[in-house]
């Protein structure tokens, strides 16, 4: 390992060096760190989005089953209604 980085950064730096993208080890590790941080941030955002979608599905299911104690007003107008 280089400068006590984690294993993901080591793997990515090794790939960058092996593929010939970088020849300098320090540059490879700096770029690998950027790549890994970016990938982790994307994964975190995806996880947050999935959790939000699951909460919405759960609330919709509760509303559909009539079990939810959630204030809900459907404000969409239907074609036949005139107010």
C-alpha positions in Angstrom: 0.0 0.0 0.0 1.0 3.6 -0.7 0.7 6.2 2.0 -1.8 4.1 4.0 -4.6 4.3 1.4 -7.4 1.9 1.4 -7.5 -1.2 -0.8 -9.9 0.2 -3.4 -7.5 3.1 -4.1 -4.6 0.6 -4.3 -6.4 -1.5 -6.9 -7.4 1.5 -9.0 -3.9 2.9 -8.9 -2.5 -0.5 -9.9 -4.9 -0.6 -12.8 -3.9 2.9 -13.9 -0.2 2.0 -13.8 -0.7 -1.4 -15.5 -2.8 0.1 -18.3 -0.1 2.6 -18.9 -2.4 5.6 -18.2 0.1 6.9 -15.6 3.8 6.1 -15.2 4.4 8.0 -12.0 3.1 6.2 -8.9 2.2 9.3 -7.0 0.1 10.7 -9.9 -1.6 7.3 -10.3 -2.5 7.3 -6.6 -3.8 10.9 -6.7 -6.0 10.1 -9.7 -7.1 6.7 -8.2 -8.2 8.5 -5.0 -10.3 11.0 -7.1 -11.9 8.1 -9.0 -12.7 6.1 -5.9 -14.1 9.1 -4.0 -16.3 9.9 -7.0 -17.5 6.3 -7.2 -18.3 6.2 -3.5 -20.2 9.5 -3.7 -22.3 8.2 -6.7 -23.0 5.0 -4.8 -24.1 7.0 -1.7 -26.4 9.2 -3.8 -27.9 6.1 -5.4 -28.5 4.5 -2.0 -30.2 7.6 -0.7 -32.4 7.8 -3.8 -33.3 4.1 -3.4 -34.2 4.6 0.2 -36.4 7.5 -0.7 -38.2 5.5 -3.4 -38.8 2.7 -0.9 -40.3 5.2 1.6 -42.6 6.6 -1.1 -43.7 3.1 -2.2 -44.4 2.2 1.5 -46.5 5.3 2.0 -48.4 4.7 -1.3 -49.1 1.1 -0.2 -50.3 2.2 3.2 -52.6 4.9 1.6 -53.9 2.3 -0.9 -54.7 -0.1 1.8 -56.3 2.5 4.0 -53.9 2.0 6.9 -52.0 5.2 6.7 -52.5 8.0 9.3 -51.0 10.4 6.8 -52.8 13.6 5.7 -53.3 13.2 2.0 -55.4 15.2 -0.3 -55.6 14.4 -4.0 -55.6 17.9 -5.6 -55.8 16.6 -9.2 -58.9 17.7 -11.0 -60.8 15.2 -12.9 -62.0 15.9 -16.5 -65.7 16.0 -15.5 -65.3 18.3 -12.5 -65.8 22.1 -12.7 -65.1 24.3 -9.7 
